[in-house]
Structure formats: C-alpha cells, structure tokens
Amino acid sequence: MTNDILINNKKSWDIVAHHFNGKDALPSYGPFTQTEDELGLLENISLRRVLDIGCGSGHSLKYMSDKGASEIWGVDLSVSQIATANETLKGLNPHLYCAPMEKDVGIPKEYFDLVYSIYAIGWSTDLSATFKLIYDYLLFGGYFLFSWDHPLYPHLKSEDGRIYLDGSYQNEGTVTYNNFKGENAPMVIPTRKMSTYINELIKAGFTIEQVIESDTPSSLTSIEDEVSDRYYSLYKARKFPTTMIIKARKL
C-alpha cells in the first residue's frame, strides 16, 4: 500500500510542482505562520552541512547557502521539483536526490549539523522510518527542525465564517484529494495526531526542545480580518494555528 501511494504521489507531484515554485520556503515556515526572522529557531548556519527533506524548488536550500552553509543537500520525491531545484541552486554545488524520504538512498549518516523540512514531512508514508533515517543522518549534537500543518487544522472547516470540527481527529489514516491544485493529480496525504509526531520523534531517539503552534506573522498585524472559507486564510489562522513547528536534537 505504501509503495502504491508513493508511486501515485510521485506522478501527481510532477504535474503540480509548478504551483509550489518558491512557496513554503525559508524564512517562511508555512502559510500565515511566523517566520524564522520572528522565531529564531535556526542556530549559526555558517560552515554547517544541511539536509532538506522534501526540498521542493530549492529555495530553502538557497536561503541556507546565503546564510553560509558549507554543503547543501536535499531529497524530494518529484523529478520536476528536483529539476527546478537544480536551476534555483545553479553554481552552488547542491547534492540532490530524487527519492522518497522514507527510503535509505545513500545519503551520508552521522554527517549533518542540521536536517530540516518545511511543509513536507507530513507526506511521509512511514513516519517511523523517516524519523529514524533523519536521526541517523545527524551528527551527535545536531538538530532536526520541521514544520507542517497543525494536525487539527485539516479537520477545521469554515462556512460563512463559522469554524467547526469536521470528522474525527482521533481517526488516523489518509485523505485523498482527487484534483489537487485543480489538476488531474490525485494525492494521498496521511492524517496524524500531534501526539504521533511527538512520540515517533522520541522513539527515534530525539530529545524534543520546542513545539510551536504558530501565531500569525507580525507583518500581517495591521491587516483586518476578512471572513474567508478558504482552507488557508488569515481569518482562520487568527483563531487557530495553521502550522506546528518542532525542533528536536540528537544527543
């Protein structure tokens, strides 16, 4: 079943990748979410080796390079995303792998100072295997930082500005979007509880340092609420965080 989902999602990501060029990339941690400039979660990047899980169009790796990273590595399921990332990172000597994050594809172990993932980790079809690999990639003392939809957020629906819970947060599984981004691109996305992410990190060996349920960015403080029923909206984000951000360390 896992391989079937990966094969399906890989084909669909190659179709919709152009919608995500430069989106959800550092210094952003996600839609209507506080930025790195506000949160200050990254430690000194200069001369550090970094790995991006779900590197997409490569813009977060470009951010890391601009901060002085000595080596930039990335993995992404989509051929289209990797091709775009190579263009984004031209001249920066990136090490990019087109592969599932759940699979051991020869990325060096005990090598990286920082492994991070911006709005990609939730696509993992095997969270336990993914977190174990990430733990293995890191040097002792290194850290893992990731952002993703707040696990309750997908269950929140809005109708004429009234926000309510739809379905059961307790039931983990998958949800299928038949026309992702309006394209003929069916996507299967796992649904998990907050406790699952935290417990799988602990099981992999991590020490959790911070869990952030992000507020809206300060740049939007002066913007007035407009009632919106869109999946992501400032209206909803001011009432419930779109995003969780977790920082964990290998000790």
C-alpha positions as CSV (number, residue, x, y, z in Angstrom):
1,M,0.0,0.0,0.0
2,T,2.8,2.4,0.9
3,N,4.6,1.9,-2.4
4,D,1.3,2.4,-4.3
5,I,0.9,5.8,-2.5
6,L,4.4,6.8,-3.3
7,I,4.0,5.9,-7.0
8,N,0.7,7.8,-7.2
9,N,2.0,10.9,-5.4
10,K,5.2,11.0,-7.4
11,K,3.3,11.2,-10.6
12,S,1.0,13.8,-9.2
13,W,3.8,15.9,-7.8
14,D,5.4,16.1,-11.2
15,I,2.1,17.6,-12.5
16,V,1.6,20.2,-9.7
17,A,5.2,21.1,-8.9
18,H,4.9,24.4,-10.7
19,H,2.4,25.6,-8.2
20,F,5.0,25.4,-5.5
21,N,8.0,27.1,-7.0
22,G,9.3,29.2,-4.2
23,K,6.3,28.6,-1.9
24,D,6.6,27.4,1.7
25,A,10.3,28.1,1.8
26,L,12.5,29.6,4.4
27,P,12.4,32.1,6.0
28,S,8.7,31.2,5.9
29,Y,7.6,28.2,8.0
30,G,4.2,27.9,6.3
31,P,1.0,29.8,5.3
32,F,0.1,32.7,7.7
33,T,2.8,31.5,10.0
34,Q,5.6,33.3,11.9
35,T,8.9,33.5,10.0
36,E,12.4,32.5,11.0
37,D,13.1,36.2,11.5
38,E,10.5,36.2,14.3
39,L,11.1,32.8,15.8
40,G,14.9,32.5,15.6
41,L,14.9,28.7,15.6
42,L,18.0,28.2,13.4
43,E,21.4,28.3,15.0
44,N,24.6,29.5,13.3
45,I,24.4,28.1,9.7
46,S,27.9,29.3,8.7
47,L,30.1,26.4,7.6
48,R,27.4,23.9,8.5
49,R,26.2,20.9,6.5
50,V,22.5,20.9,6.0
51,L,19.9,18.5,4.5
52,D,16.5,19.5,3.3
53,I,13.8,16.7,3.5
54,G,11.3,17.5,0.7
55,C,13.5,20.2,-0.8
56,G,10.9,21.2,-3.4
57,S,12.1,24.0,-5.7
58,G,15.3,24.5,-3.7
59,H,14.5,28.0,-2.3
60,S,15.1,26.9,1.3
61,L,18.5,25.5,0.4
62,K,19.3,28.8,-1.4
63,Y,18.4,30.5,1.9
64,M,20.8,28.2,3.7
65,S,23.6,28.8,1.2
66,D,23.1,32.6,1.6
67,K,23.5,32.1,5.4
68,G,26.9,30.4,4.8
69,A,26.1,26.7,4.8
70,S,29.2,24.8,3.7
71,E,27.2,22.0,2.0
72,I,23.6,21.9,0.9
73,W,21.9,18.6,0.4
74,G,18.2,17.8,-0.5
75,V,15.9,14.9,-1.2
76,D,12.5,15.1,-3.0
77,L,10.1,12.6,-4.5
78,S,9.4,14.7,-7.6
79,V,11.5,14.7,-10.7
80,S,10.0,18.1,-11.6
81,Q,10.9,19.6,-8.2
82,I,14.5,18.3,-8.4
83,A,14.9,19.8,-11.9
84,T,13.6,23.2,-10.6
85,A,15.9,22.9,-7.5
86,N,18.9,22.4,-9.7
87,E,18.1,25.6,-11.6
88,T,17.5,27.5,-8.4
89,L,20.8,26.3,-7.0
90,K,22.9,26.6,-10.1
91,G,26.5,27.3,-9.2
92,L,26.1,26.3,-5.6
93,N,27.1,22.6,-5.9
94,P,24.0,21.1,-4.4
95,H,23.7,17.4,-3.6
96,L,20.2,16.5,-4.6
97,Y,18.4,13.1,-4.6
98,C,15.1,12.3,-6.3
99,A,13.8,9.7,-3.9
100,P,11.2,9.1,-1.2
101,M,12.1,10.5,2.2
102,E,11.2,7.1,3.7
103,K,14.0,5.2,1.8
104,D,17.7,4.9,2.5
105,V,19.2,6.1,-0.8
106,G,22.8,6.5,0.4
107,I,22.7,10.0,2.0
108,P,25.6,10.1,4.4
109,K,25.0,9.0,8.1
110,E,26.2,11.0,11.1
111,Y,27.2,13.8,8.7
112,F,24.8,16.8,9.0
113,D,24.7,19.6,11.6
114,L,21.0,20.3,10.7
115,V,18.3,18.4,8.9
116,Y,15.1,20.3,8.3
117,S,11.8,20.1,6.4
118,I,9.5,22.9,5.6
119,Y,5.9,21.7,5.0
120,A,6.9,18.3,3.6
121,I,7.4,15.8,6.5
122,G,3.6,15.1,6.7
123,W,3.8,13.5,3.3
124,S,5.8,10.6,4.7
125,T,4.0,7.3,4.3
126,D,6.2,5.8,7.1
127,L,6.9,8.4,9.7
128,S,8.8,6.0,12.0
129,A,11.3,5.1,9.2
130,T,11.6,8.7,8.1
131,F,12.4,10.0,11.6
132,K,14.9,7.1,12.2
133,L,16.7,8.0,8.9
134,I,16.8,11.7,9.9
135,Y,18.3,10.7,13.3
136,D,20.9,8.7,11.6
137,Y,21.8,11.5,9.2
138,L,22.6,13.9,12.0
139,L,25.9,14.3,13.9
140,F,25.5,14.0,17.7
141,G,24.5,17.4,18.9
142,G,22.9,18.2,15.6
143,Y,19.2,19.1,15.3
144,F,16.1,18.4,13.3
145,L,13.6,21.2,12.6
146,F,10.3,20.8,10.7
147,S,7.0,22.5,10.0
148,W,3.7,21.0,8.8
149,D,0.0,21.6,9.0
150,H,-1.1,21.7,12.6
151,P,-2.6,18.2,12.9
152,L,-6.0,19.5,13.9
153,Y,-6.1,22.1,11.1
154,P,-7.3,19.8,8.3
155,H,-10.3,18.9,10.4
156,L,-11.4,22.6,10.7
157,K,-14.0,23.7,8.2
158,S,-15.3,27.2,7.7
159,E,-18.8,28.1,6.5
160,D,-19.7,31.7,6.3
161,G,-17.1,32.4,8.8
162,R,-18.3,29.8,11.3
163,I,-15.4,27.4,12.1
164,Y,-16.3,23.9,13.1
165,L,-14.7,20.4,13.5
166,D,-15.4,18.1,10.6
167,G,-14.8,14.4,11.0
168,S,-12.7,12.8,13.8
169,Y,-9.3,14.0,14.9
170,Q,-8.9,10.6,16.7
171,N,-9.0,8.6,13.4
172,E,-5.6,8.5,11.8
173,G,-5.4,7.3,8.2
174,T,-5.2,9.0,4.8
175,V,-7.3,11.5,2.8
176,T,-7.3,11.6,-1.0
177,Y,-7.6,14.8,-3.0
178,N,-8.7,13.8,-6.5
179,N,-7.9,17.1,-8.1
180,F,-5.0,18.5,-6.1
181,K,-4.4,22.2,-7.0
182,G,-7.2,21.9,-9.6
183,E,-5.1,19.5,-11.7
184,N,-5.8,15.9,-12.7
185,A,-3.4,14.9,-9.9
186,P,-4.8,12.7,-7.2
187,M,-2.9,13.0,-4.0
188,V,-3.0,10.8,-0.9
189,I,-2.0,12.6,2.4
190,P,-1.7,10.9,5.8
191,T,-3.6,12.3,8.7
192,R,-1.9,12.0,12.1
193,K,-2.4,13.4,15.6
194,M,0.1,15.8,17.3
195,S,1.0,13.0,19.7
196,T,2.0,10.7,16.9
197,Y,4.6,13.1,15.6
198,I,6.0,13.7,19.1
199,N,6.0,10.0,20.1
200,E,7.7,9.0,16.9
201,L,10.4,11.6,17.4
202,I,11.0,10.2,20.9
203,K,11.0,6.6,19.6
204,A,13.6,7.6,17.0
205,G,15.9,8.8,19.8
206,F,15.4,12.6,19.6
207,T,15.2,15.0,22.5
208,I,12.4,17.5,21.8
209,E,13.4,21.1,22.5
210,Q,10.5,23.2,21.2
211,V,6.9,22.7,20.0
212,I,5.4,25.8,18.4
213,E,1.8,26.3,17.5
214,S,2.5,29.3,15.4
215,D,0.8,32.7,15.7
216,T,0.2,34.8,12.6
217,P,3.3,36.8,11.4
218,S,3.8,40.3,12.7
219,S,3.8,41.7,9.1
220,L,0.0,41.0,9.0
221,T,-0.8,42.7,12.3
222,S,-2.3,45.8,10.7
223,I,-4.4,43.8,8.2
224,E,-8.0,43.5,9.2
225,D,-9.8,40.1,9.2
226,E,-12.0,39.4,6.2
227,V,-14.3,36.4,6.6
228,S,-12.9,33.6,4.4
229,D,-13.8,30.0,4.0
230,R,-10.6,29.1,2.1
231,Y,-8.5,26.3,3.5
232,Y,-5.7,28.7,4.5
233,S,-6.8,32.2,5.4
234,L,-5.8,34.9,7.8
235,Y,-9.3,34.8,9.2
236,K,-8.9,31.2,10.3
237,A,-5.2,31.5,11.3
238,R,-6.0,34.2,13.8
239,K,-8.3,31.8,15.5
240,F,-6.3,28.6,15.2
241,P,-2.7,27.9,14.1
242,T,-2.2,26.7,10.6
243,T,1.2,25.3,11.5
244,M,3.1,23.3,14.0
245,I,6.9,23.6,14.2
246,I,9.0,21.1,16.1
247,K,12.7,21.3,17.0
248,A,14.4,18.2,18.2
249,R,18.1,17.3,18.9
250,K,20.3,14.2,18.6
251,L,22.1,13.9,22.0
